Amino acid sequence: MNDKQTQTENISEAEPLPGEQATPEAADKHEDALETIKELKAESQPPKKRNWFLFVLSIIFFPITGIVLLFKWASRKIKLSITIKTTIIFAFLFGVLMSAYVIFIISSIESRLTLVGTEGAWGYITRLKITSVILVAAFVALGAAIGYIASTYMMTPIRRMIKQIDEVGADNLSMRLDDVDTQDELKELTVQINEMLDELESTFERQSNFISDASHELKTPISVIQGYANMLKRWGKSDPALLDESIDTLLTEADNMKRIVQQLLLLAKIGNLSMSKSVFDMGEVLGDIVDQYKMADSKRNLSFAGSEIFVETDKNMLIESVRALVDNAIKYTAEGGNIEVGCKRNGDGAEIWVEDNGIGISAENLPHIFERFYRCDKSRSRAAGSSGLGLTITKSIVETMGGKIQVKSELGKGSRFTIQLY
């Protein structure tokens, strides 16, 4: 029932306020209001369309439809396990079918013997009836046994699934349901539940990483801000030089905290991002990125090497990943150094590279550069304004696009990052 309907019902049941008098005009207004309420109800509740075909079939096969409706009603009202319900249905069906068959056979034999008038026929009929009752009871028991065994067999995978689902918790999100050896709805249900658990585990892991990363990385700037604030409180008020230094440091650390929080939020959000694919010229997009950096940074030589390549992917994600690589190259390339951004067709896919002749990465640090907050040179990285999240974000974005990222580097000679898109 919607809100409009609830409001109209409340109006229709409203009583006159204390002190009000039921005048003829008020009565007429009340009648008009009730009529309007009825019209509103009629609009909010469109008449149900009857399926005449099903209605006619239900009348033709009334005994069967009556039994089905009875079982549906009983299943809603009586709390029983599926095994017991299946057992009752099987027993009932076997009993009805056998009773109908026995009645038909006995009626046929009885009518035949009555015509023939054979001596001892009535005793035979009596024994036949007793035997038939026993057989019907036996078949009912057989039907119940078959129903119980069949339902137990079919319910075994479900009971196993329930037991495994009970083991899933915040401390055990890696639990997955075992594959069922069937090709039916149970297999589909198992796949859907496992996919849901994968998503829950991924979301929970991102949240845990966000909390851990935030507490880890924000600890240093908070300590610096706190230290300078205490120093200002004690001595900085009367020392202009210390005051200027403190203000500059506080602003720098505040910017660092802002950048770290933004990157953490982006990293936590990447797992939930959905691709918005479009067809565009990747060469043109990369050329525009290089032109923008040329205007912003005139101390390094940025160049573009590529041609017209049309791809179908998320344009914003591509721009974000390439910008992160260029930012990283600028941070670790000295003034006057060279940075090249390029692209080319690679089979059915495309390849993007960002290459510099900066300080490079040692073989020892190379396997860890995509890890969260990993910095090859801790002091230089912090001075360059690196949070240790840029390459992690780039890798996550590229993998979300269905690609992969690789790096080749030599200490003192520079680095080359390559994005492969398929």
SELUMBA-597811 format. One line per field, with one value per residue (C-alpha): residue number from 0; residue in one letter; x, y, z. Coordinates in steps of 0.2 Angstrom, whole numbers. Layout:
N
k = NUM; ... .
r = A; ... .
xx = X; ... .
yy = Y; ... .
zz = Z; ... .
end
This chain:
422
k = 0; 1; 2; 3; 4; 5; 6; 7; 8; 9; 10; 11; 12; 13; 14; 15; 16; 17; 18; 19; 20; 21; 22; 23; 24; 25; 26; 27; 28; 29; 30; 31; 32; 33; 34; 35; 36; 37; 38; 39; 40; 41; 42; 43; 44; 45; 46; 47; 48; 49; 50; 51; 52; 53; 54; 55; 56; 57; 58; 59; 60; 61; 62; 63; 64; 65; 66; 67; 68; 69; 70; 71; 72; 73; 74; 75; 76; 77; 78; 79; 80; 81; 82; 83; 84; 85; 86; 87; 88; 89; 90; 91; 92; 93; 94; 95; 96; 97; 98; 99; 100; 101; 102; 103; 104; 105; 106; 107; 108; 109; 110; 111; 112; 113; 114; 115; 116; 117; 118; 119; 120; 121; 122; 123; 124; 125; 126; 127; 128; 129; 130; 131; 132; 133; 134; 135; 136; 137; 138; 139; 140; 141; 142; 143; 144; 145; 146; 147; 148; 149; 150; 151; 152; 153; 154; 155; 156; 157; 158; 159; 160; 161; 162; 163; 164; 165; 166; 167; 168; 169; 170; 171; 172; 173; 174; 175; 176; 177; 178; 179; 180; 181; 182; 183; 184; 185; 186; 187; 188; 189; 190; 191; 192; 193; 194; 195; 196; 197; 198; 199; 200; 201; 202; 203; 204; 205; 206; 207; 208; 209; 210; 211; 212; 213; 214; 215; 216; 217; 218; 219; 220; 221; 222; 223; 224; 225; 226; 227; 228; 229; 230; 231; 232; 233; 234; 235; 236; 237; 238; 239; 240; 241; 242; 243; 244; 245; 246; 247; 248; 249; 250; 251; 252; 253; 254; 255; 256; 257; 258; 259; 260; 261; 262; 263; 264; 265; 266; 267; 268; 269; 270; 271; 272; 273; 274; 275; 276; 277; 278; 279; 280; 281; 282; 283; 284; 285; 286; 287; 288; 289; 290; 291; 292; 293; 294; 295; 296; 297; 298; 299; 300; 301; 302; 303; 304; 305; 306; 307; 308; 309; 310; 311; 312; 313; 314; 315; 316; 317; 318; 319; 320; 321; 322; 323; 324; 325; 326; 327; 328; 329; 330; 331; 332; 333; 334; 335; 336; 337; 338; 339; 340; 341; 342; 343; 344; 345; 346; 347; 348; 349; 350; 351; 352; 353; 354; 355; 356; 357; 358; 359; 360; 361; 362; 363; 364; 365; 366; 367; 368; 369; 370; 371; 372; 373; 374; 375; 376; 377; 378; 379; 380; 381; 382; 383; 384; 385; 386; 387; 388; 389; 390; 391; 392; 393; 394; 395; 396; 397; 398; 399; 400; 401; 402; 403; 404; 405; 406; 407; 408; 409; 410; 411; 412; 413; 414; 415; 416; 417; 418; 419; 420; 421 .
r = M; N; D; K; Q; T; Q; T; E; N; I; S; E; A; E; P; L; P; G; E; Q; A; T; P; E; A; A; D; K; H; E; D; A; L; E; T; I; K; E; L; K; A; E; S; Q; P; P; K; K; R; N; W; F; L; F; V; L; S; I; I; F; F; P; I; T; G; I; V; L; L; F; K; W; A; S; R; K; I; K; L; S; I; T; I; K; T; T; I; I; F; A; F; L; F; G; V; L; M; S; A; Y; V; I; F; I; I; S; S; I; E; S; R; L; T; L; V; G; T; E; G; A; W; G; Y; I; T; R; L; K; I; T; S; V; I; L; V; A; A; F; V; A; L; G; A; A; I; G; Y; I; A; S; T; Y; M; M; T; P; I; R; R; M; I; K; Q; I; D; E; V; G; A; D; N; L; S; M; R; L; D; D; V; D; T; Q; D; E; L; K; E; L; T; V; Q; I; N; E; M; L; D; E; L; E; S; T; F; E; R; Q; S; N; F; I; S; D; A; S; H; E; L; K; T; P; I; S; V; I; Q; G; Y; A; N; M; L; K; R; W; G; K; S; D; P; A; L; L; D; E; S; I; D; T; L; L; T; E; A; D; N; M; K; R; I; V; Q; Q; L; L; L; L; A; K; I; G; N; L; S; M; S; K; S; V; F; D; M; G; E; V; L; G; D; I; V; D; Q; Y; K; M; A; D; S; K; R; N; L; S; F; A; G; S; E; I; F; V; E; T; D; K; N; M; L; I; E; S; V; R; A; L; V; D; N; A; I; K; Y; T; A; E; G; G; N; I; E; V; G; C; K; R; N; G; D; G; A; E; I; W; V; E; D; N; G; I; G; I; S; A; E; N; L; P; H; I; F; E; R; F; Y; R; C; D; K; S; R; S; R; A; A; G; S; S; G; L; G; L; T; I; T; K; S; I; V; E; T; M; G; G; K; I; Q; V; K; S; E; L; G; K; G; S; R; F; T; I; Q; L; Y .
xx = 0; 7; 8; -6; -17; -13; -17; -33; -38; -34; -44; -59; -59; -56; -69; -75; -64; -71; -83; -87; -105; -111; -120; -128; -114; -101; -110; -110; -92; -88; -98; -88; -72; -77; -81; -64; -55; -64; -58; -40; -41; -48; -33; -20; -27; -29; -41; -33; -34; -40; -31; -46; -37; -30; -47; -55; -41; -43; -62; -60; -46; -55; -50; -31; -31; -41; -27; -14; -22; -24; -6; -1; -12; -6; 13; 10; 0; 9; 28; 36; 52; 53; 57; 41; 31; 38; 35; 16; 14; 21; 11; -5; -2; 2; -13; -25; -18; -18; -36; -43; -35; -41; -59; -59; -53; -64; -79; -75; -73; -89; -100; -93; -96; -113; -118; -110; -116; -102; -103; -91; -90; -95; -82; -69; -74; -73; -55; -51; -56; -46; -31; -33; -34; -18; -10; -16; -8; 8; 9; 5; 20; 30; 26; 31; 47; 51; 47; 57; 72; 71; 69; 83; 94; 89; 90; 108; 117; 106; 109; 128; 127; 118; 131; 145; 136; 135; 154; 155; 159; 169; 184; 181; 176; 187; 175; 167; 153; 158; 153; 137; 138; 122; 117; 101; 96; 107; 123; 117; 113; 130; 139; 129; 132; 151; 151; 142; 155; 169; 162; 159; 177; 184; 174; 178; 197; 196; 188; 201; 215; 208; 207; 225; 233; 225; 231; 248; 251; 242; 252; 268; 259; 249; 264; 273; 258; 256; 275; 275; 259; 266; 282; 272; 262; 278; 290; 283; 273; 288; 299; 294; 306; 300; 282; 285; 293; 279; 266; 275; 277; 259; 252; 264; 259; 240; 242; 250; 236; 223; 232; 234; 216; 210; 221; 215; 197; 201; 210; 195; 183; 192; 185; 167; 170; 160; 168; 161; 167; 168; 178; 191; 208; 221; 235; 226; 222; 240; 246; 234; 241; 259; 254; 246; 262; 273; 264; 265; 283; 296; 311; 310; 309; 292; 289; 275; 278; 263; 250; 231; 225; 206; 202; 187; 189; 186; 193; 194; 202; 215; 219; 220; 233; 244; 244; 250; 264; 269; 268; 279; 292; 293; 296; 311; 319; 331; 328; 333; 329; 319; 302; 293; 275; 270; 258; 257; 245; 250; 241; 222; 226; 236; 252; 256; 273; 280; 299; 311; 330; 328; 336; 329; 324; 336; 333; 330; 315; 308; 296; 288; 285; 266; 264; 254; 266; 281; 295; 312; 320; 310; 318; 318; 301; 293; 302; 296; 278; 276; 263; 268; 250; 252; 258; 246; 232; 238; 240; 222; 215; 224; 218; 200; 201; 206; 224; 241; 256; 274; 290; 308; 321; 340; 347; 354; 348; 329; 313; 300; 282; 271; 252; 245; 227; 217 .
yy = 0; 17; 33; 41; 26; 27; 45; 44; 29; 40; 54; 43; 37; 54; 59; 77; 87; 91; 105; 103; 102; 90; 104; 99; 108; 99; 82; 87; 91; 74; 65; 74; 70; 51; 51; 58; 46; 31; 38; 40; 22; 16; 25; 18; 0; -4; -19; -36; -44; -61; -74; -83; -97; -102; -100; -111; -124; -124; -127; -142; -150; -145; -160; -158; -139; -141; -153; -141; -126; -136; -141; -123; -117; -131; -127; -109; -113; -128; -127; -143; -147; -149; -168; -171; -161; -171; -187; -182; -177; -193; -204; -195; -196; -215; -218; -208; -217; -234; -232; -226; -241; -254; -246; -248; -266; -272; -263; -272; -289; -287; -282; -296; -309; -303; -306; -324; -328; -340; -349; -342; -325; -315; -323; -319; -301; -299; -307; -296; -280; -285; -288; -272; -262; -270; -266; -248; -246; -254; -243; -228; -233; -236; -219; -211; -220; -215; -197; -197; -205; -193; -177; -182; -185; -168; -159; -165; -152; -138; -144; -144; -127; -121; -128; -120; -103; -104; -104; -88; -73; -57; -67; -80; -72; -83; -98; -103; -116; -132; -136; -147; -162; -156; -146; -137; -123; -128; -126; -109; -104; -110; -99; -84; -86; -88; -73; -63; -69; -64; -46; -45; -51; -39; -24; -29; -30; -13; -6; -14; -8; 10; 10; 3; 13; 29; 26; 22; 36; 50; 47; 56; 72; 73; 71; 85; 97; 93; 96; 113; 118; 115; 124; 139; 139; 139; 150; 154; 169; 181; 173; 179; 167; 152; 158; 158; 141; 134; 141; 134; 117; 116; 121; 108; 94; 99; 97; 80; 74; 80; 72; 55; 55; 59; 44; 33; 36; 34; 17; 11; 17; 8; -9; -2; 8; 2; 4; 17; 12; 23; 23; 37; 41; 36; 45; 61; 59; 55; 70; 82; 75; 78; 96; 100; 94; 104; 120; 116; 109; 118; 111; 93; 88; 80; 72; 61; 47; 39; 39; 38; 22; 20; 10; 5; 8; 20; 36; 44; 29; 29; 47; 45; 30; 39; 55; 45; 38; 55; 62; 48; 51; 70; 67; 55; 64; 78; 95; 94; 76; 68; 60; 51; 46; 35; 22; 9; -5; -22; -36; -34; -23; -7; -2; 14; 18; 31; 32; 43; 44; 48; 40; 22; 8; -5; -23; -26; -13; -17; -31; -20; -4; -7; -11; 2; 15; 7; 20; 16; 31; 35; 53; 58; 51; 61; 77; 75; 74; 55; 46; 29; 26; 33; 17; 6; 16; 15; -4; -5; 6; -4; -20; -13; -9; -27; -23; -26; -15; -19; -10; -11; 0; 1; 11; 27; 25; 27; 18; 12; 9; -1; -3; -17; -15; -29 .
zz = 0; -5; 5; -5; -1; 18; 18; 10; 22; 37; 30; 27; 45; 52; 65; 68; 80; 97; 96; 78; 73; 59; 48; 31; 22; 32; 28; 9; 10; 19; 5; -8; 0; 2; -17; -21; -10; -19; -36; -29; -23; -40; -49; -37; -38; -56; -59; -61; -78; -77; -88; -96; -103; -86; -78; -91; -89; -70; -72; -84; -73; -57; -46; -50; -48; -32; -25; -31; -22; -7; -6; -9; 5; 17; 13; 18; 34; 40; 44; 37; 29; 10; 13; 22; 10; -5; 5; 8; -10; -17; -5; -9; -28; -27; -16; -28; -43; -36; -28; -45; -54; -40; -41; -60; -60; -46; -54; -70; -62; -51; -66; -76; -62; -59; -77; -77; -59; -56; -39; -26; -36; -21; -10; -23; -24; -5; -5; -20; -11; 5; -6; -15; 1; 7; -10; -10; 8; 2; -13; -3; 9; -7; -14; 3; 3; -14; -11; 5; -3; -19; -8; 3; -11; -19; -3; 2; -9; -1; 16; 13; 5; 21; 32; 22; 22; 41; 41; 32; 43; 44; 49; 35; 20; 9; 12; -5; -8; -16; -34; -35; -47; -55; -71; -64; -53; -39; -49; -54; -36; -31; -44; -39; -21; -24; -35; -21; -9; -20; -21; -2; 1; -11; -4; 14; 9; 1; 17; 28; 17; 17; 36; 38; 24; 31; 48; 42; 30; 39; 55; 49; 43; 58; 69; 60; 61; 80; 83; 74; 82; 99; 94; 89; 105; 115; 105; 88; 93; 95; 81; 64; 55; 65; 62; 43; 43; 53; 42; 26; 34; 40; 23; 15; 26; 24; 6; 8; 19; 6; -8; 2; 7; -11; -18; -4; -9; -27; -23; -13; -26; -41; -37; -39; -54; -70; -87; -98; -115; -130; -147; -148; -156; -142; -151; -151; -132; -127; -138; -129; -112; -117; -123; -106; -97; -108; -103; -85; -84; -95; -86; -94; -112; -115; -132; -140; -152; -159; -173; -175; -166; -163; -147; -137; -119; -104; -110; -92; -85; -99; -96; -77; -79; -91; -81; -66; -75; -82; -64; -58; -72; -69; -50; -53; -69; -66; -74; -93; -94; -107; -105; -120; -121; -135; -142; -156; -162; -155; -163; -159; -145; -141; -132; -122; -115; -104; -104; -95; -92; -74; -59; -63; -51; -44; -47; -28; -28; -45; -40; -26; -35; -37; -19; -8; 0; -7; -10; -17; -9; 6; 9; -9; -12; 2; -3; -21; -14; -17; -7; -13; -21; -38; -46; -36; -42; -60; -59; -52; -66; -80; -73; -72; -90; -94; -97; -89; -85; -85; -81; -86; -77; -74; -59; -66; -83; -82; -83; -96; -91; -103; -103; -114; -119; -127 .
end
